[in-house]
Amino acid sequence: MAHLSTYFSLENVSGKHDIGRLKQGLDALSGVTSVSVSSTGRLVVDYDSTGVSQEQIRQKVQELGFPLNMED
């Protein structure tokens, strides 16, 4: 089991509704262990790489309607 973290800078995050939608959507991915979104649009996702890939996380964020830039 490999526990990793990935960081993204989100555009257009406005309020608790958007943050809740992101958390709910990402928590539904198998392997995601933690989701944190700051008020400035920084998204941190901790995950188990045997269950989900960084690319799958990126795709899910975009499917949820949030353009992003990967930081690391």
C-alpha positions in Angstrom: 0.0 0.0 0.0 1.5 3.3 -1.0 0.0 6.4 0.7 0.5 9.5 -1.4 -0.7 13.1 -1.5 -1.4 15.3 -4.5 -2.0 19.0 -4.5 -4.0 21.1 -6.9 -4.8 24.8 -7.3 -8.5 25.2 -8.2 -10.2 27.9 -10.0 -13.8 29.1 -9.3 -14.3 27.6 -5.8 -16.9 29.7 -4.2 -18.1 28.7 -0.8 -19.1 25.7 1.2 -21.4 24.3 -1.4 -18.5 23.9 -3.9 -16.2 22.5 -1.2 -18.8 20.0 -0.1 -19.4 18.9 -3.7 -15.7 18.4 -4.2 -15.3 16.4 -1.0 -18.3 14.2 -1.7 -17.2 13.5 -5.2 -13.6 12.7 -4.3 -14.5 10.6 -1.3 -16.5 8.4 -3.6 -13.3 7.3 -5.4 -11.9 4.0 -4.0 -8.5 4.7 -2.4 -9.1 8.4 -1.4 -8.4 8.7 2.3 -8.6 12.4 2.9 -9.8 15.6 1.0 -9.0 19.1 2.1 -10.0 22.3 0.3 -8.9 25.7 1.5 -10.8 28.9 1.0 -8.1 30.0 -1.4 -8.7 27.1 -3.7 -5.9 24.8 -2.7 -7.0 21.1 -2.9 -5.1 18.4 -1.1 -6.0 14.7 -1.6 -4.4 11.9 0.3 -4.8 8.5 -1.3 -3.7 4.9 -1.6 -2.2 4.4 -5.0 -3.3 0.8 -5.1 -6.9 2.0 -5.3 -6.8 5.2 -7.4 -4.3 7.1 -9.5 -3.4 10.8 -9.5 -4.8 11.0 -13.0 -8.2 9.6 -11.9 -8.3 12.2 -9.1 -7.6 14.9 -11.6 -10.2 13.7 -14.0 -12.8 13.5 -11.2 -12.1 17.1 -10.2 -12.6 18.2 -13.7 -15.8 16.1 -14.1 -17.1 17.9 -11.1 -16.6 21.2 -13.0 -13.5 22.6 -11.4 -10.6 23.6 -13.7 -7.3 23.0 -12.0 -3.6 23.2 -12.2 -1.4 20.5 -10.6 1.1 21.9 -8.2 3.2 18.8 -7.4 
